[in-house]
Amino acid sequence: ETGIVVARFLAILELYRNASISFEQLEPLGELTLRWTADDWSDESLADLGADYDG
């Protein structure tokens, strides 16, 4: 479903913005490889994800 794809894409962007993942794509529209790069991650980190968007 489109909504699920969009939600996953936004989640990936947010994790990248917080330096929790890195990604590599060797060619345009090619396979996207994600790597977890966060040194430490907790439930609190997850709860705070995107908190700076709140108005």
KEGU-591554 format. One record per atom (N, C-alpha, C, O): residue in three letters; atom name; x, y, z; chain. Coordinates in Angstrom, 1 decimal. Example, Ala and Ser with C-alpha at 12.3 -4.5 7.8 and 13.67 -1.06 7.14 Angstrom:
// KEGU-591554
NODE, Ala, N, 13.2, -5.7, 7.8, A
NODE, Ala, CA, 12.3, -4.5, 7.8, A
NODE, Ala, C, 13.2, -3.3, 7.8, A
NODE, Ala, O, 14.2, -3.3, 8.5, A
NODE, Ser, N, 12.8, -2.2, 7.1, A
NODE, Ser, CA, 13.7, -1.1, 7.1, A
NODE, Ser, C, 12.9, 0.0, 7.9, A
NODE, Ser, O, 13.4, 1.1, 8.0, A
This chain:
// KEGU-591554
NODE, Glu, N, 0.8, -1.2, 0.0, A
NODE, Glu, CA, 0.0, 0.0, 0.0, A
NODE, Glu, C, 0.9, 1.3, 0.0, A
NODE, Glu, O, 2.0, 1.3, 0.6, A
NODE, Thr, N, 0.4, 2.3, -0.6, A
NODE, Thr, CA, 1.1, 3.5, -0.8, A
NODE, Thr, C, 1.5, 4.2, 0.6, A
NODE, Thr, O, 2.6, 4.6, 0.8, A
NODE, Gly, N, 0.5, 4.2, 1.5, A
NODE, Gly, CA, 0.7, 4.8, 2.8, A
NODE, Gly, C, 1.8, 4.1, 3.6, A
NODE, Gly, O, 2.6, 4.8, 4.3, A
NODE, Ile, N, 1.9, 2.8, 3.5, A
NODE, Ile, CA, 3.0, 2.1, 4.2, A
NODE, Ile, C, 4.4, 2.4, 3.6, A
NODE, Ile, O, 5.3, 2.6, 4.3, A
NODE, Val, N, 4.4, 2.5, 2.3, A
NODE, Val, CA, 5.7, 2.8, 1.6, A
NODE, Val, C, 6.1, 4.2, 2.0, A
NODE, Val, O, 7.3, 4.4, 2.3, A
NODE, Val, N, 5.2, 5.2, 2.0, A
NODE, Val, CA, 5.5, 6.6, 2.4, A
NODE, Val, C, 6.0, 6.6, 3.8, A
NODE, Val, O, 7.0, 7.3, 4.1, A
NODE, Ala, N, 5.3, 5.9, 4.7, A
NODE, Ala, CA, 5.7, 5.9, 6.2, A
NODE, Ala, C, 7.1, 5.4, 6.4, A
NODE, Ala, O, 7.9, 5.9, 7.2, A
NODE, Arg, N, 7.4, 4.3, 5.7, A
NODE, Arg, CA, 8.7, 3.7, 5.8, A
NODE, Arg, C, 9.8, 4.6, 5.3, A
NODE, Arg, O, 10.9, 4.7, 5.9, A
NODE, Phe, N, 9.5, 5.3, 4.2, A
NODE, Phe, CA, 10.5, 6.2, 3.6, A
NODE, Phe, C, 10.8, 7.4, 4.5, A
NODE, Phe, O, 11.9, 7.7, 4.7, A
NODE, Leu, N, 9.7, 7.9, 5.1, A
NODE, Leu, CA, 9.9, 9.0, 6.0, A
NODE, Leu, C, 10.6, 8.6, 7.3, A
NODE, Leu, O, 11.4, 9.3, 7.8, A
NODE, Ala, N, 10.4, 7.4, 7.7, A
NODE, Ala, CA, 11.1, 6.8, 8.9, A
NODE, Ala, C, 12.6, 6.7, 8.6, A
NODE, Ala, O, 13.4, 7.0, 9.4, A
NODE, Ile, N, 12.9, 6.2, 7.4, A
NODE, Ile, CA, 14.3, 6.1, 7.0, A
NODE, Ile, C, 15.0, 7.5, 6.9, A
NODE, Ile, O, 16.1, 7.7, 7.4, A
NODE, Leu, N, 14.3, 8.5, 6.4, A
NODE, Leu, CA, 14.9, 9.8, 6.3, A
NODE, Leu, C, 15.1, 10.4, 7.7, A
NODE, Leu, O, 16.1, 11.0, 8.0, A
NODE, Glu, N, 14.2, 10.1, 8.7, A
NODE, Glu, CA, 14.3, 10.6, 10.0, A
NODE, Glu, C, 15.5, 9.9, 10.7, A
NODE, Glu, O, 16.2, 10.6, 11.5, A
NODE, Leu, N, 15.6, 8.7, 10.6, A
NODE, Leu, CA, 16.7, 7.9, 11.2, A
NODE, Leu, C, 18.1, 8.4, 10.6, A
NODE, Leu, O, 19.1, 8.5, 11.3, A
NODE, Tyr, N, 18.1, 8.7, 9.3, A
NODE, Tyr, CA, 19.3, 9.2, 8.7, A
NODE, Tyr, C, 19.6, 10.6, 9.2, A
NODE, Tyr, O, 20.8, 10.9, 9.5, A
NODE, Arg, N, 18.6, 11.4, 9.4, A
NODE, Arg, CA, 18.8, 12.8, 9.9, A
NODE, Arg, C, 19.4, 12.8, 11.3, A
NODE, Arg, O, 20.1, 13.7, 11.7, A
NODE, Asn, N, 19.1, 11.7, 12.1, A
NODE, Asn, CA, 19.6, 11.6, 13.4, A
NODE, Asn, C, 20.8, 10.8, 13.5, A
NODE, Asn, O, 21.3, 10.3, 14.6, A
NODE, Ala, N, 21.5, 10.5, 12.4, A
NODE, Ala, CA, 22.7, 9.7, 12.3, A
NODE, Ala, C, 22.6, 8.3, 12.9, A
NODE, Ala, O, 23.6, 7.8, 13.4, A
NODE, Ser, N, 21.4, 7.7, 12.8, A
NODE, Ser, CA, 21.2, 6.4, 13.3, A
NODE, Ser, C, 21.4, 5.3, 12.2, A
NODE, Ser, O, 21.7, 4.2, 12.5, A
NODE, Ile, N, 21.3, 5.7, 11.0, A
NODE, Ile, CA, 21.5, 4.8, 9.8, A
NODE, Ile, C, 22.3, 5.5, 8.8, A
NODE, Ile, O, 22.4, 6.8, 8.7, A
NODE, Ser, N, 23.0, 4.8, 7.9, A
NODE, Ser, CA, 23.6, 5.3, 6.7, A
NODE, Ser, C, 23.0, 4.4, 5.6, A
NODE, Ser, O, 22.5, 3.4, 5.8, A
NODE, Phe, N, 23.1, 4.9, 4.4, A
NODE, Phe, CA, 22.7, 4.2, 3.3, A
NODE, Phe, C, 23.6, 4.3, 2.1, A
NODE, Phe, O, 24.3, 5.3, 2.0, A
NODE, Glu, N, 23.5, 3.4, 1.2, A
NODE, Glu, CA, 24.3, 3.3, 0.0, A
NODE, Glu, C, 23.4, 2.9, -1.2, A
NODE, Glu, O, 22.7, 1.9, -1.1, A
NODE, Gln, N, 23.6, 3.6, -2.3, A
NODE, Gln, CA, 22.8, 3.2, -3.5, A
NODE, Gln, C, 23.8, 3.4, -4.6, A
NODE, Gln, O, 24.2, 4.5, -5.0, A
NODE, Leu, N, 24.2, 2.3, -5.3, A
NODE, Leu, CA, 25.3, 2.3, -6.2, A
NODE, Leu, C, 24.9, 2.9, -7.6, A
NODE, Leu, O, 25.7, 3.4, -8.3, A
NODE, Glu, N, 23.6, 2.8, -7.9, A
NODE, Glu, CA, 23.1, 3.4, -9.2, A
NODE, Glu, C, 21.7, 4.0, -8.9, A
NODE, Glu, O, 21.0, 3.5, -8.1, A
NODE, Pro, N, 21.4, 5.0, -9.7, A
NODE, Pro, CA, 20.0, 5.6, -9.6, A
NODE, Pro, C, 18.9, 4.5, -9.7, A
NODE, Pro, O, 19.0, 3.7, -10.6, A
NODE, Leu, N, 18.0, 4.6, -8.8, A
NODE, Leu, CA, 16.9, 3.6, -8.7, A
NODE, Leu, C, 17.3, 2.2, -8.5, A
NODE, Leu, O, 16.5, 1.3, -8.6, A
NODE, Gly, N, 18.6, 2.0, -8.0, A
NODE, Gly, CA, 19.1, 0.7, -7.7, A
NODE, Gly, C, 18.8, 0.3, -6.3, A
NODE, Gly, O, 18.0, 1.0, -5.6, A
NODE, Glu, N, 19.3, -0.8, -5.9, A
NODE, Glu, CA, 19.1, -1.4, -4.6, A
NODE, Glu, C, 19.6, -0.4, -3.5, A
NODE, Glu, O, 20.7, 0.1, -3.7, A
NODE, Leu, N, 18.9, -0.2, -2.5, A
NODE, Leu, CA, 19.3, 0.7, -1.4, A
NODE, Leu, C, 19.7, -0.2, -0.2, A
NODE, Leu, O, 18.9, -1.0, 0.3, A
NODE, Thr, N, 20.9, 0.0, 0.2, A
NODE, Thr, CA, 21.4, -0.8, 1.4, A
NODE, Thr, C, 21.5, 0.2, 2.6, A
NODE, Thr, O, 22.1, 1.2, 2.5, A
NODE, Leu, N, 20.8, -0.2, 3.7, A
NODE, Leu, CA, 20.8, 0.5, 4.9, A
NODE, Leu, C, 21.7, -0.1, 5.9, A
NODE, Leu, O, 21.7, -1.4, 6.0, A
NODE, Arg, N, 22.4, 0.7, 6.7, A
NODE, Arg, CA, 23.3, 0.2, 7.8, A
NODE, Arg, C, 23.0, 1.0, 9.0, A
NODE, Arg, O, 22.9, 2.2, 9.0, A
NODE, Trp, N, 22.8, 0.2, 10.1, A
NODE, Trp, CA, 22.6, 0.8, 11.4, A
NODE, Trp, C, 24.0, 1.4, 11.9, A
NODE, Trp, O, 25.0, 0.7, 12.0, A
NODE, Thr, N, 24.0, 2.7, 12.3, A
NODE, Thr, CA, 25.2, 3.3, 12.7, A
NODE, Thr, C, 25.1, 3.9, 14.1, A
NODE, Thr, O, 26.1, 4.5, 14.6, A
NODE, Ala, N, 24.0, 3.9, 14.8, A
NODE, Ala, CA, 23.8, 4.4, 16.1, A
NODE, Ala, C, 24.7, 3.7, 17.1, A
NODE, Ala, O, 24.6, 2.4, 17.2, A
NODE, Asp, N, 25.5, 4.4, 17.9, A
NODE, Asp, CA, 26.3, 3.8, 18.9, A
NODE, Asp, C, 25.4, 3.2, 20.1, A
NODE, Asp, O, 25.6, 2.1, 20.6, A
NODE, Asp, N, 24.4, 4.1, 20.4, A
NODE, Asp, CA, 23.5, 3.6, 21.5, A
NODE, Asp, C, 22.1, 4.0, 21.1, A
NODE, Asp, O, 21.9, 5.1, 20.5, A
NODE, Trp, N, 21.2, 3.2, 21.4, A
NODE, Trp, CA, 19.8, 3.5, 21.1, A
NODE, Trp, C, 18.9, 2.9, 22.2, A
NODE, Trp, O, 19.2, 1.9, 22.7, A
NODE, Ser, N, 17.9, 3.7, 22.6, A
NODE, Ser, CA, 17.1, 3.3, 23.7, A
NODE, Ser, C, 15.6, 3.6, 23.3, A
NODE, Ser, O, 15.3, 4.2, 22.3, A
NODE, Asp, N, 14.7, 3.1, 24.1, A
NODE, Asp, CA, 13.3, 3.4, 23.9, A
NODE, Asp, C, 13.0, 4.9, 24.0, A
NODE, Asp, O, 12.2, 5.4, 23.3, A
NODE, Glu, N, 13.8, 5.6, 24.8, A
NODE, Glu, CA, 13.7, 7.1, 24.9, A
NODE, Glu, C, 14.1, 7.7, 23.6, A
NODE, Glu, O, 13.5, 8.7, 23.2, A
NODE, Ser, N, 15.1, 7.3, 23.0, A
NODE, Ser, CA, 15.6, 7.8, 21.7, A
NODE, Ser, C, 14.4, 7.6, 20.7, A
NODE, Ser, O, 14.2, 8.5, 19.9, A
NODE, Leu, N, 13.8, 6.5, 20.7, A
NODE, Leu, CA, 12.7, 6.2, 19.8, A
NODE, Leu, C, 11.5, 7.2, 20.1, A
NODE, Leu, O, 10.9, 7.7, 19.1, A
NODE, Ala, N, 11.2, 7.4, 21.4, A
NODE, Ala, CA, 10.1, 8.2, 21.7, A
NODE, Ala, C, 10.4, 9.7, 21.3, A
NODE, Ala, O, 9.4, 10.4, 21.0, A
NODE, Asp, N, 11.6, 10.1, 21.3, A
NODE, Asp, CA, 12.0, 11.5, 21.0, A
NODE, Asp, C, 12.2, 11.7, 19.5, A
NODE, Asp, O, 12.3, 12.9, 19.1, A
NODE, Leu, N, 12.2, 10.7, 18.7, A
NODE, Leu, CA, 12.4, 10.8, 17.3, A
NODE, Leu, C, 11.3, 11.7, 16.7, A
NODE, Leu, O, 10.1, 11.4, 16.8, A
NODE, Gly, N, 11.7, 12.7, 16.0, A
NODE, Gly, CA, 10.8, 13.6, 15.4, A
NODE, Gly, C, 10.2, 14.7, 16.3, A
NODE, Gly, O, 9.3, 15.4, 15.8, A
NODE, Ala, N, 10.6, 14.7, 17.5, A
NODE, Ala, CA, 10.0, 15.6, 18.5, A
NODE, Ala, C, 10.2, 17.1, 18.1, A
NODE, Ala, O, 9.4, 17.9, 18.5, A
NODE, Asp, N, 11.3, 17.4, 17.4, A
NODE, Asp, CA, 11.5, 18.8, 17.0, A
NODE, Asp, C, 10.6, 19.3, 16.0, A
NODE, Asp, O, 10.6, 20.5, 15.6, A
NODE, Tyr, N, 9.7, 18.4, 15.4, A
NODE, Tyr, CA, 8.7, 18.9, 14.5, A
NODE, Tyr, C, 7.4, 19.4, 15.2, A
NODE, Tyr, O, 6.6, 20.0, 14.5, A
NODE, Asp, N, 7.3, 19.0, 16.4, A
NODE, Asp, CA, 6.1, 19.5, 17.2, A
NODE, Asp, C, 6.1, 21.0, 17.3, A
NODE, Asp, O, 7.1, 21.6, 17.5, A
NODE, Gly, N, 4.9, 21.6, 17.1, A
NODE, Gly, CA, 4.8, 23.0, 17.1, A
NODE, Gly, C, 4.5, 23.6, 18.3, A
NODE, Gly, O, 4.3, 24.8, 18.4, A
